[in-house]
Amino acid sequence: MMNSIAARTWLAGIALSALACAAPRALAQDFPTKPIRLVVPFPAGGGTDNVARALGEGLAKELGQPIVVDNKAGAGTVIGNDTVAKSLPDGHTLLLNTSAFSIVPSLFPKLPYAFDKAFAPIVLLGRAPNVAVVRPDSPLKSAADFLAQARAHPGKLSYGSAGNGTSTHLAAELLKTTAKIYVTHVPYKGASPVVTDLLGGQIDLAFATLPSVMPFIASGKLRVLAVTGAARSPMLPEAPTFAESGVPNYQADVWYGVFAPAATPAPIVDQLHGAFKRAAQAEGFRKRAASEGMQLTLDSPAQTARIARAEEEKWRKVVTDQAIKLD
């Protein structure tokens, strides 16, 4: 029979184990205790900022606390990423970034945070394609025609992007390596000057985010060759993908993901995932997402982690193969 000292030790061990199991549950039940800071590493008024603010409305209802969108733009999203990476891992500071999250590690030799260790993924909200567009009178009548012309006359055709290292630039460079074509890149500082020069005839085509050129497509001032996603966009159901146009397995869309600092307790991560998922399924946000060309996927934390890592490897190869550098 157990002596009194051993019995007390055994009972103390059970009590500690019970407390350890109860602590995460209590932590999740107490969360959140103050407003949620949602860091957006882009300027206010842009597409990602709009997504964050639309999502914040439903998220505030789900969590019972205000959502404060904090724009920390600069260095290709590194400044905003680093802000969250170094924040207290209690679930009250989060990052909403695009696929730029997985692009910057290959563009910046030394990041102030560890890409694969500094964050706890919460959810991948959805994906939106980029799009290749030309003037209505362009001799490039289709994506297949563009590919044929690019192969027949390497370097003759020129394309514009929103700048070196952007998703539009990398989408085109991935196409070049996958389709084995050469097209001259002309980088701009943002989408507006790309469209201006395309309409003016200074470049042959442009790779752009869908929201930035949708008004020009709708008015007939620009014509779509193809979208860069794996599937056709509901916003442009008649536009083929590049995969349909002769480049199998090509996919270069933009995704939107939410991340917390590493070491955020698992119960809080799970609670946040559920809250974001429910907020994203609300009608108001679904309309905003659709206007950005986004198709919701609402991937789990584990799936989000796998996607972010796979994307980092994919874009690192493109950056290395094409010797891409920032301005």
Sequence and secondary structure as in RCSB ss.txt:
>XXXX:A:sequence
MMNSIAARTWLAGIALSALACAAPRALAQDFPTKPIRLVVPFPAGGGTDNVARALGEGLAKELGQPIVVDNKAGA
GTVIGNDTVAKSLPDGHTLLLNTSAFSIVPSLFPKLPYAFDKAFAPIVLLGRAPNVAVVRPDSPLKSAADFLAQA
RAHPGKLSYGSAGNGTSTHLAAELLKTTAKIYVTHVPYKGASPVVTDLLGGQIDLAFATLPSVMPFIASGKLRVL
AVTGAARSPMLPEAPTFAESGVPNYQADVWYGVFAPAATPAPIVDQLHGAFKRAAQAEGFRKRAASEGMQLTLDS
PAQTARIARAEEEKWRKVVTDQAIKLD
>XXXX:A:secstr
   HHHHHHHHHHHHHHHHHHHHHHHHHHH   S EEEEESS TTSHHHHHHHHHHHHHHHHHTS EEEEE   G
GGHHHHHHHHTS SSSSEEEEEETHHHHHHHH SS SS TTTSEEEEEEEEEEEEEEEE TT S  SHHHHHHHH
HHSTTTSEEEESSTTSHHHHHHHHHHHHHT   EEEE SSHHHHHHHHHTTSSSEEEEEHHHHHHHHHTTSSEEE
EE SSS  TTSTTS BTTTTT TT   EEEEEEEEETT  HHHHHHHHHHHHHHHTSHHHHHHHHHTT EEEEE 
HHHHHHHHHHHHHHHHHHHHHTT    
